[in-house]
Amino acid sequence: MGRQPRFSARIVPACVAMPEPIRSANRISLSTAPAVQALGKKYYDLSGTLELMDRLRAASVVDGFEFQILEEWDAAHPPREQAEYRLSAWNDSPKYPLEQIVALLREGTYPVLSLHAYRDIGIYLCSDQEADIHRGKALLHQSLSLAQEIGAQVCVFHLWDTWKTNLNPIWLYDVLLATASCYPSVKAAVENVPTQLPGSTPFQLVRQFPWITLDLQWAAMYDELAQFESLKDRIVNVHLRGRLADGRWVLQDAPFDFYGALDIIRNQWGYTGPLTMEPSGLRQGDWHNLVAAMLSLRR
C-alpha cells in the first residue's frame, strides 16, 4: 500500500510555493499520472506519485502539480473510460478512500495547483440510466470537495461522453454550475475534450462555461487554438501536451509547434495562469530528460 497517513492530528492543507530557478510569470505544473512513469512506476501507483512530487520539489523544477484522482483507486466502481485497457489496472491497483488521499497530500504539504476530476464523470452524466446520472453528480461533488480540501484552486472536468451523439450541453451546464456553487473557492474548469455531437466542436461546447481548461492536443486535433483567444479571460489552466525529445517537448501531428503555441498563449494572449505539462510516452530512465524539458518551459 506504500506510505500510510497519520491520523493522530488534524493537518491544515497548505499551498507551498517552490523556489523558482528561473523567473516565470506562469506557475509551471506537472500532471502526476502520466509523469510518474518516468520513475518506472505505473500511472496508478500512488506511492510512486508522492515520490515523484517529492523529487521534483527537491529539484525546484516545478511550482506545483495537477493531481489526478483515479478510478483505479475506487474499490466499488471500475473505470468506464478506456474500460478494456484500464480494467487490469483497476484489478492490480491498491484501493484508497478519499480521506486517505487527502491525508497523504496534506501530510506532504504538496502544492496542488489543480485537481483533475474523475474522468468517468462525463460518461456517467451522459448515460441513459438514472443510477449512472446520480453517480455522475456525486462524483462532481466528490471531486470539487477534494479540490477544496487540498487547496487546489482549479478542478478540471471531462464533462461529456466523448463518444455520445445525443448529449444535452445546456443540462450539463446547469448541473455543473449548481454543484460548483457549493465550492466557491474552486474554479470548475471544463476541458475541451473531443465530441461526437453533430454540428459541435470542443470550442463550441466549452465557450458556454465560466471557466475553461485549454488542452493543446485537443485544440490541435480540431485546429481550434486561434479561436480560444476570444475566451482567454476564462482560461484558468492550460494543458501542454507533448513527448520528450532531447530535453525539449514535441507535439506531434499538430498544425502548430509546441513552443510556438506556448509563445502565443503566454506572450500574445498574455495568459498568466498555470501551465500544466501533461507528457506522453514517458518511461523509466527519462528522469533527467524530463527535468530538462520542464525547465525549458520557463524560458
N, C-alpha and C positions, 0 to 999 in steps of 0.2 A: 504493500500500500504506500510505501515511501514515507515522506515526512508527515508526521501527525501533528495537529494543532494542540495547543494548550488552552484549556477552557477554564483555568483557575481564576482568571481575572478578565474583566471587560477591556478589550483593546480598542482604542479610538482609531477609526480609519484616518489615514493621512495621505496626502499627495506630496511626495518629497521630490523636489526638483534635483536632477543630477547636474553636476558641473559640466559646462559645455566646453569642449576643447577648442571649438571654433565658433565664433558668433554666428547666429542664425535667427532670423525673425520668426521662423516657424519652429514649433516644437517637433522634433523628429521622433517618430514612434515606430514600433515593430509589432506586427501581428504574431501572436505567440504560437498558434497551432502549426502553421507551415514552417516557422523558423526553427522550432526545436529539432527538426530533422537534421540540422547542421551538426548536432551533437550525436547523431546516430540513434536518436530516440524516435519512437512512434509519435505521431501528431497528437495522440490522446494520452500521452504519458504526462501526468500532472506533476510528478516529482521532477521529471526532466524539464518541464516547463519552468518550474521555480528555479531550477539550476541555471537554465538559460537566462532568466531575468536577473539572477544574482551576478552572473558573469558579465553580462552587458552593462549592468550598473557599475560594477567594479572597473570596467574598462572605459567608462564615461563615453560610451558610443551613442546612446540614445537618451532622450529626455523622459521617455515613458513607454507605455505598451498599450496595444489593443488586446485585451484578454478575451479569448473566445470561450464561451460556455458551450460545452459539447453534449450532444445527446448520448454519446458513448458513456458518459458518467451517470446516466439515469438508469436505475435498476429496473424500472417498470415499463419504459417505452423505448424500444429500439428505433434507430433513425429511419426516417422515411425518405429524406433526400439522399440520392445515390444509395438506396437501400441495399442493393445486392453487394456493393463494394464495402459498405460500412457495417454490415451485419456481423462479419467476422471480427471486426474491430470492437464492436459492442460486446460480443461474447468474450473477448480477450481482456477488455479493459476492467480495472477495478472500478467500483461504484462509489460516488461521493455525494452525500447530501449537500444541498446548497449552504447550509450552516457551516459545514466543514470547509468548503471552498472559501467562504467569506473569512473564516478564522485564519486560514493559511495566508490569504492575501493581506489581511490586516497585520498578522504577526510579522510578515516580511516588510511591511510598510512600502509595498511596491507602488510606484506612481502609475496607476492605470488611467490613462487619458480617455480611453473609450472601451466600452464593452460591446463585443459582438454578440447579439442575442441569438437564441436558438435558431438554427437555420430552417427548422421544420415549421416555424410559425406560419409562414405564408401558405404552406401546403395544408395545414390544419384549417386556417381561416377560409380557404377557398374550397373546402370539401363540401360535399352534398350531405354529409352526415352531421346531425346536430351535436353528437358527442365530440366529434372532431373540432367543430367550431368552438365549443365550450373549452376544449383543451387549448386551442389556439389563443383564446382570450386569457386563459390562466397563465400561459407562457409569456404573454405580453406583460402581465403584472409581475411575474417572477423575474423576468429579465430587467425591467425598469427598477424593481426593488433591489435587485442585486447591484445594479449600477450605482444606485443611491447609497447602498451600504458600503461600497468600496471606494466611494468618492469619485467615480467616473462621471464626467460632465456630458458625455455623449454615449448614447446607446444605438447601435447600428441594427437595422432591421431589413431582412428579406421579406417583404410584406405580402407578396403574392406568389402563387404557384407558377413557376416559370413555364410550365407546360400546359396550363389551363387556358382554354379558349373562350370561356364564358364567365370570367370573374367580374365583380362589381366594384370598380375603383372608388365610387362615392361612399359605399358602405365601409370599405376598408379605411378610408379617410376618417369617417365618423368614429369607428371603433378605436383607431389608434389615438385620435385626439382626446376622446373621452377617457381612455386609460392613462395617457401621458399627463393629463391634468392632475392626476393623483401624485405625480412625482415632479414637482416644479423645478427641482434643481438639476434635472437631467433633460437633455435635448434628445428627443426621439427622432433619429435621422434615418430616413428611408434611402436605401441604396438603389442605384439604377441597374438592377438585375434584369436579365433578359425577360421577354414576354412573348407569348403566342397570341395575345389578344388581338383580333383582327383590327387593322387600322390604327394600332397604337405602337409606340416605341417606348423604351425606358424613360427617355426625357419627357415625353408627353405624360407619362404616369406620375413621375416624381415631382413635376413642377407644381402640383396642387398642394404639396405638403410644406409645412413651415420650415422644416429642417431636412437637409439632404446630405448623404454621403456619396461623393462622386468617386466611382471606381473607373480607373483608366482602361482596364481591359474591356469592360462593357461599353464604355464610351468609344473605344476603338472598334469594337465589333459592329456598332451601329453608325460609326463615323459621326458622332454627335458632340465631340468635345467643344467645338466652337459655340454650339447652342447653349452650353452651360454657363457661358459668360453672363447671360441675362439673369441667371439665378445665383450669381457669385455671392451675394449678400446672405443667402440662405444655406450656403455650403459650409458645414461645420467640421467636416472631416474629408480627407482625400485619401483614397486607397491607391497608392502607387503599386503598379504590378510589373513584374519582370523576372528574368533569370540572370544568374551571375555570369559575368564574362570578364575575367582578369580584373577583379576589384571594381567593376562597374556594373550597371544594370542595363539589360537589353529587353525591350518589349517587342516580341516577335509578332509578325502578321498584323501589324498596325499601320494605319495611314499617317502616323506621326512617330517621331523619335522620342524615346523615353525622356531624355534631358531637354529636348525641345519642348515637350509638353509641360515638364516641370517649370521651365522658364516662363511659359505662357501663364500658367496658373499663379506662380509666385510673383513674377515681375510685371507682366502685362495686366493681369486681373487685380493684383495687389492682395492676393489671398494671404492671410497671416495665421490661419488656423493650423491644426496638426496635419503633418504629412505622415501617413501610416504606410510603411512598406509591407506589402503582402507578397513575399517571394514565392517563386515556383521552382520545383525541382531540386531543392536542397538535399544534401546527403552528407554522411559522415566524412569529415575531412575538409569541409567547406568553411570552417570557423574563421580562419584568417582572411579568406576571400570575402566572407560576409561582413566582417568588421570594416575592411577597406571600402566595400561598396556602400555600407551605411554612412561612413564618414564622407563619401562623395556627395551625399545629399545636402551637406552643409555648405558646399562651395558655390 
